[in-house]
Amino acid sequence: MMARSFALALRSSGTLRRGFALALLLGATARGADWNLHGQFTGVTQYHPAFHAPYSGANSLDAESDNAMTLDATLFGGVSLWRDAAFYANLELDQGFGLSDTLGVAGFPSGEAYKVGANQPYWRVPRLFLRQYFPWGERTATVADAANQLPIAGMNDGLVLTLGKFSVGDVFDTNQYAHDPRADFLNWSVIDSGAFDYAADAWGYTTGIALEVNRGDWSLRAGLFNLSRIPNGKTTEPHFDQFSGVLELERRQSWFGRAGKIKALAYLNRGRMGRYRDALALATTADQVPDVAAVRRYASKSGIAIDIEQGINEFLGAFLRFSVSDGSKEAFEFTEINRSLAVGAALAGQSWHRPGDALGIAAVVNGLSSAGREYFARGGLGILIGDGRLRARPEQILEAYYRVQLWPAVALTFDTQYLRHPAYNADRGPVNILGLRLHAEF
């Protein structure tokens, strides 16, 4: 069923086929002395059988068997402006929806599914940014040519300035084992820290500025970004009227001769957001279902995240993500997660003589605040969840994938996820989700 949905979509979507062909044609390692052009295509299809659900709400995962698919093709262009500075622009063609229109699970099962979708392909510009390096001391070997990266002389120590439209996740909360839904894990709360409510429009991008300071084994990153005009909105503020500040400290180390990193991140969002308790109080007075949109006022929301990644041997690496956020207020941009713990590991295919292949497994436990549990139990709706009722339990997710490198530039990934208590609801599920991902890059 999943493989058939790929074939049907590619046959029916002429515009997306042309976009894919353009990515192949122009992105095939096109490069000049001061510019480069790359391309990628990713298709993800997911399926779940029917599962136990005595009731459903407006934001519930569909309890009947369901199949959903997303397709995207991207061109990545870069041009040198002056020494150590480059301008990057991405043009992307998207089509499709996540399961249940990207609703029903706080740790949503596909990082390739946006909060908006369309049956027909549509164009957008996800990134448009300037990056300037300020090296200190000697330069290192040339950085490899890649998407959104010109082949320039690298540096051990120095500053990196990024300014424009990009994803907060391009700079912050990165993880070499779990951060790319086009290559490794798919679940939102594995590839990102679940309680990190980072600034983003409905597609995951925003405008802002980030500064990174590198010195020896340490890095310090700071960023200021525009929040959406309304929580989970399609447009962001233009002048930081509502903003998010992020600070991250990274320490690189070697344990037992293997490289690893420890990161500590803190963020503060300032914007018009609703408190769960205020929404509950108003609903009681008016005898209605609570709605955070009715009680929004200018306020702050903060949180922290700890990220650890560590090589175990030549082929195996492990990671841990832990995050906590203020649970008194609604989720502003990402998803309804106030506490999250994710652990996992990735194994490279060289260990079984399959260079390019990879195997990964991760387990996640997501939690909701007491105010959030009461709000959703009374029928409230959030960005992703809202079953109308709630018998609250932690959301538990287990994900495993195997990526097969078919050709040097093309990979096929088989993914499976087991969801227990989806949207924190012990009355619904468990849910088994099977996924198939086709990815090509040039």
N, C-alpha and C positions, 0 to 999 in steps of 0.2 A: 504493500500500500504506500509506504513512504517513498520507495524508489519510483513508483508510478507517478506520484505527485510531482517529483522533479521533472520527469519527462513531459507531463502535461503542461506544466508551467512554462518550460522553456519553449515548447511548441506554440503555446498561445500568446506568449509575450514577445511580440516582434520588437518593441522598443528596447526591452531589456536585452534581447539577443544582440541588437545592434550596439548597445552599450558595452556588452561583454566583448564583442568583436573589436570595438574601439580600444578597449583596455588591452586586448591581446596585441593589436596592431601598434599602438603608440607606446604601450608600457613595456614592450619587449626589450628591456634594458637600454632604452633610449637615453643617451647621455652625451653632453658636450663638456667642454672644459669648465664651464661655469653654470651648468644647468643639468637637471635630470628629469626623467619622466618614467613613472612606474604605474602598474595597474594591478588590480585584484578583482576576483569574483568569489562570492561566497553564497551558497545556498544551504539553508537548514530546514529540514522538515522534522516535525515531532508528532508523535501519536500516543494517546493513552486510551486504554479500554474503559468501559463503564466502571464506576466505583460506587461504593455505598455512600449515600447522602440523603438523609431523611428530609432535608429542606435546603433551599438555595436562596441567595439574595442577588441584588443587582450586580455585585462585583464578585460573584462566586465563579470558581472553576466549573465548567460544564460537567455535570455528573455522567452524562452519556458519553459514549466513545467519541473521540474528536481527533482531528488531524489538522495541522496548521503548518504554514510554510512562509519563509522569508527569503528574498533574493536581493542581492546588492552587487553593484559593480562600481569600482572607484578608480579614478585617475589621480595620481599623486605627482604634483609638479613642484619643482624647486629651482630657484635662480639665485646666483650669487649677486649681492649688491655692492659690497666692498669687502675688504679683508675681514674674515671671521664673521661675516654677517650674511644671512640668506633669507629670502622670502619664500614661503610655501603656500600653495593653494591646492585644495582637494575638490574635485567635482564627483558627485555620487548619484547613482541611479538606484532607487529603492522600490520594492514592491512586497506586499504581503502583510500578514498579521501573526502575532504570537498566539498561542493557545488561548481560547476564550477572549480574544482581543486584548491580550496581555493583561489579564486579570485573574484573581483567585488564589495567588500564592505570594507571600511576602518575599521569599527568596525565589524569584521567578526563574523558570527552567531554561530560558534562552537569552543570552546576552546579545544575540543578533536581532531580537525582537524589540522594537521601539514602542513607546506608549501611544503612538499614532501609527496607523497603517492605511493601506490603500490597495484596492483590487487592481488598479492600473499603475504602471511605473511612473515615478515622478522624480524630477531632478532637484538637487539641493547642493549647497556648498557648506560642508561641515567644518572645514578648517580654512583659515585665511590669516596667517600670522608671520611675524618677523622673529628671527632668533639670532642673537648676537652673543659671541663668545669673547671673553676678556681673559686670556691666559696669563698665568703668573709663571715665570721661569721658563724652563725648557718645554718644548712641545713633544708630544709622543708621536707614535706612528699614525699614518693617515686613517681616519675613521672610514669604515666600509661604506660604499654607496648603497643606499636603501631608500625606501619610501620615507618622505619627509626628512631625509638626511643626505646632504651633499657630501662627497668624499673630500673632507678637509682635514687638516692636521688636528689631531686630538690634543687633549691636555690632561695632566694629572691634577693641577691646582689652578683655580681661577673662578670666574663668574660666568653664569649663563643667564641671559635675559630673554624671556619669551613674552611677546606682546601681540594681542589680536584675538581672533576667534579660534578656540581649540577646546579640547576636553581637559577638565581638571585631572582626569586619570592619565593623561599623557605625561604629566610631571609628578603627581602625587599618588601615593598608595599603590605603586607598581610592585610587581612580583614576577620573577622570571619563570615560575612554575605555574602560576594561576593568575592571568590578567588579560588574556587574549582569546575572546570567544570565537575567533576565526582559526585558532590553532590548538588551544588546549581545552580547559573546562568551559562549560556553557552557563552554569547557574550563576545568577547575579550575586549571590552571597558567598560564592567561591572566588570569582574573578575580581570582586571588590569587597572591601570591608563593609559588612551589611549595615552597620549603624552610622556610616559616614554619609551624611545627607549633603553631598557635595552639590555645588551650584551647577545647574544644567537646564537647558530647555527640554522639551519632551523627547528630543532625539539624543540628548546626552552631551550637548555642547553649550558653551557660553563665551562671553568676551571678558577679558581681564588681562592681568599681568602677573608673571611669576619670575622670581629671582632665586637662583641657586648658587650657593657658595661651596666650593670644593677645596678641601685642604687635607692632604694625606689620606687617612682612613675615614675622614668625617665629611659629611655634607649637611648643609642647612638650607632648607627651601622655605620660601614665604610667597604667598600669593593673595591677590585681591581680585574677586570675581563678581560679576553681576548675577543676582538671582533672577528668576522668572518674575514677570509682572504680577502674576497670580501663581500660587503653588501649582507645580506641575504644568505650567503654561507653555505655549508654543513660542512665545517671544520673551526675551530677557530685557531687563532695565538697561537703558543706554548710559546713564550717568551715576551709577552706583547709589541710587536712592534706596534700593534694597541690595544688600551685598553679603558676600561670604568671605571671611578671612581664614586662611589656612597656614599652618606652620608645621614643618616636618623636620625631624632630626634623624640622620642615618649614620650608623656606625658599621663599617665593614671589618670583618675579622676572619681569621682562619682557625677552624677547629679540626684537630686531627689531620692537618694538612689539606683541608678542603675549605674553599671559600664560602662565606656566608654573610648575611646582613641582618641587622636589627634596626627597625624604624619605629619611631614614636611620632604620632600625628595628633594635632589638636585643631579643631575648627570652631568658628563662631559665625552663625547666620543672624543677620539683622533684617527683619522685614515684617510685613503684615501677615501674621499667622494666628491661628485659633488655638485656644487652650481647650483640652478635652473637658475639663471640669466646668468651664464656662458654658460650653455647648450642652453639657448634661443639665446644668442648672436652668438654662433657658428653655430646654425641651420639657423639663418638668413643669415649669410655670405655664408654658403654652400648650401642654399636653400634646407633644408632637415628637417625631423622631429627631435625635440630636444631629446638628449639622455644624461642623467647625467653620464653614464659610460664613455663617451668620454672626460669628463672634470674633472675627479677625481684627487685630489691632497691632500696632508696631511693637515688636518684642524681640527677644533674643533666644536662640537655641544653640546649644553647644554639644560637643562630643569629643571623644578621643579614640584612637585606634593604634594598636600595636601589631606590627608585622615582622615575622621572623622567617627567613629562608636560609636553608643550609644544605650544602652538598654533603652527601653521605659517603659516596665513593665515586668512581669515574663516571658511572652511568645513572646513579640514583640521587635524587634531591628531595627534600621535604620542606614543608612550609606550615606556618600557623598564623592565623589572623584572629585578633580579638578586638572587639569594638563595643563602645557604650555611648549612648546619647541621651539627652534630656527627653524623657518620655512624657512630660506634662503637656507637650504641644504636638500638633499635627506634623507629619512628615512634609517637608516643604518641596523637595525635588526628587528624591530617590525612591524610597519604599518604606513601608511601616515596619521597621526593625529598630528596636531600642537596645537590644543586646545581641551579640552574635559571636560565636566561636566556630572557626573553621580550621580543620587540620587535613593535611593530605600529602601525597607524594607523587612524583612523576619519574618514570623509568625510561631511559633512552633505548632505542631499538638496537644499538650496537651490541648490547649485551647478548642478544640472540641473533646476531649477524643480519640485522635488518636496519642498516643506517637510514635515518630519516623517519622511521616508525617511532611511536611513543605510546606509552601506557600510563594512565593517570587514575588515581582514586582519591576521593575527598569525602569528608563527613562534616555536616554543618548542623548546629543547633541555634535557632533564632528565637529571641524572646520579645515580648511586648510589655510595656509598663502597665501598672495596675489601672491607671486612668484610661489608657488605651483599651485595655480589656473590657472595662465597664462601658466605654463609648461604643465599641463594636458589639457588645452583648445587647445593647439597647437599640441596635439597628443602624448605627452610624456607618457612613461610607468613607473610605480613604482613597489614596492614589490607586492602590492595587487590590485592596481587600474590602470585604463587607458582605457577610453571609446572611445578614438580617438578624441572626442570633449567634451566640457563641458559647460553647463549653470549652473554656480556655485551657490549652496545653502548649508547651513549646513546640515550635515547628521544627521538624527533624528531616534532614535531607541527606541522602547518600548518592554520590555520583561517581561513575566510572566511564572512562573512554579508552578507545584504542584507535590511534591514527595510523593509517596505512599510506606510505608515500608511494603513489602510483608511478609518478614520473618526477623528475627534479623539481618541477614547478606546480605539481598537482597532487593533492592529498584527499583521501576519503576517510572520514572519522565515524566510528560507531559509538553512540553515547547512550547510556541508560541512567535513569534517575529514579530513586524510590523516595516518595514524599509521604511522611507520616504527620498527621495533623496539619494539612494545608491551611494556610491563613489562620493558624493557631487554633483550629477547631477540631476537637476530639470526636465530634459527631460526624465528620466527613472524612472519607478516605479509608485506608491509604490509597495512594495513586502511584501507578507504575508508568513511567514515560520513556518511550524509546525514541531515539533521535538518529538522524543521518545528516552528515555535513560534507559538502563538497567545496573545496577551497583551491583556488589557483592564484598564483602571484607571479609577477614578472618585473 
